[in-house]
């Protein structure tokens, strides 16, 4: 019973509000219409001219807003394009510095002979000159900051002891690498002719070069403005 009474009261209130709004709107419309009917021809001309001017102003504002919207859309597109380029540059630098693990085709070189530090550096140069984009020795990434040295007869790469057989992953165009590394008079062909040295070069469709375990820290070299 109480709910029914509340509903009726609420419905009555809504009807009153709507009715008041309609009456007000009709009175306003009648007032405006009466004012227009009472205007002289000259006054009507002035009103029409003002309406035309106002319409032209609004169209001009709409045109300006459309132009601004187009500029904002282009700016957003350029921003996305610039962001994509920055991401591409960052990924390329991460690959070059060894900060990212990479994989791809290339050749797998196996050297079953104890190498000295100078031999390893010569081998790395030979591989890079052959067109390798990334190199790893015994699953250890080789970059421009890699240290190769001998301590008490032990070969160290970035302070990690190394021993034969050395498995060298060279990522790049496998056909180009195979041709360059197997060429007559090349370093590997010369080494393979030494007694006791065993070297194999095999093409592969999917090799992996891990990221550098300890990336270098720069204290003095900073990006130029």
C-alpha positions in Angstrom: 0.0 0.0 0.0 2.8 2.4 1.0 4.7 1.5 -2.2 1.7 2.2 -4.4 1.1 5.6 -2.7 4.8 6.5 -3.3 4.7 5.5 -6.9 1.5 7.5 -7.5 3.1 10.5 -5.7 6.3 10.2 -7.8 4.3 9.8 -11.0 2.3 12.9 -10.1 5.5 14.9 -9.4 7.0 13.9 -12.7 3.9 14.9 -14.6 3.9 18.3 -12.9 7.6 18.9 -13.8 7.1 17.8 -17.4 4.0 19.9 -17.7 5.7 22.9 -16.3 8.6 22.5 -18.7 6.2 22.2 -21.7 4.3 25.3 -20.7 7.5 27.3 -20.2 8.8 26.1 -23.6 5.5 27.0 -25.3 5.4 30.4 -23.7 9.0 31.1 -24.7 8.2 30.0 -28.3 5.1 32.2 -28.4 7.0 35.1 -27.0 9.7 34.8 -29.6 7.2 34.2 -32.4 5.3 37.3 -31.3 8.4 39.4 -31.2 9.3 38.3 -34.7 5.8 39.1 -36.0 5.9 42.5 -34.5 9.3 43.4 -36.2 9.3 45.7 -39.1 10.8 44.6 -42.5 13.9 46.6 -41.7 14.3 44.9 -38.3 13.7 41.5 -39.8 16.5 42.2 -42.4 18.8 43.1 -39.6 17.9 39.9 -37.7 18.5 37.8 -40.8 21.8 39.5 -41.5 22.9 38.8 -37.9 21.8 35.1 -38.3 23.8 34.8 -41.5 26.9 36.4 -39.9 26.6 34.1 -36.9 26.2 31.0 -39.1 29.3 32.0 -41.1 31.2 32.5 -37.8 30.2 29.1 -36.6 31.1 27.5 -39.9 34.5 29.2 -39.7 35.0 27.8 -36.1 34.0 24.3 -37.3 36.6 24.6 -40.1 39.3 25.7 -37.7 38.5 22.8 -35.3 38.6 20.3 -38.2 42.0 21.6 -39.2 43.3 21.4 -35.6 41.9 17.9 -35.4 43.8 17.0 -38.6 47.0 18.5 -37.1 46.6 16.6 -33.9 46.0 13.3 -35.8 49.1 13.9 -37.9 51.1 14.8 -34.8 49.9 11.5 -33.2 50.8 9.6 -36.3 54.3 11.2 -36.4 54.8 10.5 -32.8 53.9 6.8 -33.3 56.3 6.7 -36.3 59.1 8.3 -34.3 58.5 5.9 -31.4 58.7 3.0 -33.8 62.0 4.3 -35.2 63.3 4.7 -31.6 62.3 1.2 -30.7 64.0 -0.2 -33.9 67.2 1.8 -33.1 67.2 0.6 -29.6 66.8 -3.0 -30.6 69.5 -2.7 -33.2 71.9 -1.2 -30.6 71.0 -4.0 -28.1 71.9 -6.6 -30.7 75.2 -4.8 -31.6 76.3 -4.4 -27.9 75.2 -7.9 -27.0 72.5 -6.7 -24.6 70.0 -8.9 -26.3 70.0 -12.6 -27.2 69.8 -13.2 -30.9 69.1 -16.2 -33.1 69.1 -16.9 -36.8 70.9 -18.8 -39.6 74.7 -19.0 -39.8 77.5 -21.5 -39.4 78.7 -23.6 -36.5 82.5 -23.9 -36.3 84.1 -26.5 -34.1 87.8 -26.2 -33.3 89.2 -29.2 -31.4 92.6 -27.8 -30.6 93.9 -25.6 -27.8 94.0 -22.0 -29.0 95.9 -19.1 -27.6 94.4 -15.6 -27.1 96.0 -14.3 -30.3 94.5 -17.3 -32.2 91.0 -16.5 -30.9 91.2 -12.9 -31.8 92.4 -13.8 -35.3 89.5 -16.3 -35.6 87.0 -13.6 -34.5 88.3 -11.2 -37.1 88.1 -13.8 -39.8 84.5 -14.6 -38.9 83.5 -10.9 -38.8 85.3 -10.2 -42.1 83.3 -13.1 -43.6 80.1 -11.2 -42.8 78.9 -12.5 -39.4 76.5 -10.3 -37.5 76.9 -11.9 -34.1 79.4 -14.3 -32.7 79.4 -16.6 -29.6 82.2 -18.9 -28.4 81.2 -21.8 -26.1 77.9 -20.1 -25.7 79.6 -16.8 -24.6 78.8 -13.6 -26.6 81.6 -11.8 -28.3 81.4 -8.0 -28.6 83.7 -5.1 -29.1 84.1 -5.0 -25.3 85.0 -8.7 -24.9 88.3 -9.3 -23.2 90.4 -12.2 -24.5 93.6 -13.1 -22.6 95.8 -15.8 -21.1 96.5 -16.2 -17.5 99.0 -19.0 -16.4 98.4 -20.7 -19.7 94.6 -20.6 -19.3 92.6 -19.0 -22.1 90.0 -16.6 -20.6 87.1 -14.9 -22.4 85.6 -12.2 -20.2 87.4 -13.8 -17.2 85.7 -17.2 -18.0 88.1 -20.1 -18.5 87.8 -21.8 -22.0 89.0 -25.2 -23.2 88.7 -27.2 -26.4 86.6 -28.1 -28.3 85.6 -24.5 -29.0 82.1 -24.2 -30.5 81.8 -21.0 -32.4 78.3 -19.8 -33.5 78.5 -17.2 -36.3 75.2 -15.7 -37.3 74.7 -14.4 -40.7 74.1 -15.5 -44.3 75.2 -19.1 -44.1 76.1 -19.5 -47.8 78.3 -16.4 -47.7 79.9 -17.5 -44.4 80.6 -21.0 -45.7 82.2 -19.7 -48.9 84.3 -17.1 -47.1 85.5 -19.3 -44.2 86.3 -22.3 -46.5 88.2 -20.2 -49.1 91.6 -21.4 -50.2 94.3 -19.6 -48.2 91.8 -18.6 -45.4 92.7 -18.9 -41.8 90.6 -22.0 -41.1 91.9 -23.8 -44.2 95.5 -23.1 -43.0 94.7 -24.2 -39.5 93.1 -27.4 -40.7 96.3 -28.4 -42.5 98.3 -28.3 -39.2 98.8 -31.8 -37.7 96.6 -32.4 -34.7 94.2 -29.7 -35.6 90.5 -30.6 -36.3 88.1 -28.0 -37.6 84.6 -28.4 -38.9 82.3 -25.8 -40.4 78.6 -26.7 -40.7 75.7 -24.5 -41.9 72.7 -24.1 -39.7 69.2 -22.5 -40.0 68.9 -21.6 -36.4 71.8 -20.7 -34.1 71.7 -18.7 -30.9 74.1 -16.2 -29.5 73.2 -15.3 -25.8 73.3 -11.8 -24.3 76.4 -10.6 -22.6 76.4 -11.7 -19.0 77.9 -8.5 -17.7 77.3 -5.5 -20.0 79.9 -2.7 -19.8 79.2 0.3 -17.6 80.1 3.7 -19.0 81.3 6.3 -16.5 82.9 8.9 -18.7 81.5 8.4 -22.3 78.1 10.0 -22.4 75.8 10.7 -25.4 76.6 14.0 -27.1 73.9 16.7 -27.1 
